[in-house]
Amino acid sequence: MKPTALLGLVALALLPQAVRAETVVGLGGETLFVFKADKDLDKTAQERSNDVYDRIRTILNNPRFKASDIQVKPLGDYGAKIVANGQLIVPIGNAEAEAHGSTHMALAEEWAKHLREVMPKLRARPDIFVQNNKYTKSMRRRSR
């Protein structure tokens, strides 16, 4: 076998590990974070993003929500979690942290810092509201 053919086979064998699907979790034109692990904490990235949308909708609908409510908590040996007033926003497992080249606590702190900046902006936008895992623009009729 030629060396170039061997290199091609090695590259093909490594491709699934090297290429990771990224799932962007964003709302209202703001990126919250990106899931890079295909599976973490027994859920796929898509399943985890759907869970996050539901949780954020509930949190943003709380009239007393403040950015300072967002905190990072350890999740035992499995990872870390970001919460708002004790309510889970997103768990971060070891697979996700590894995919980001970080530790679970460091990644959680990074994401929490970003959420503290972005979530109040989303909450302050009267033209957007959360419904059914999506942000949609409200369709107000203009009076003439």
Secondary structure, DSSP 8 states (H G I E B T S, - for coil): --HHHHHHHHHHHHHHHH----EEEEETTEEEEEE--SEETTEEHHHHHHHHHHHHHHHHT-TT--GGGEEEEE-GGGEEEEEETTEEEEEEEHHHHHHTTS-HHHHHHHHHHHHHHHHHHHHT-TTEEEETTEEEE-------
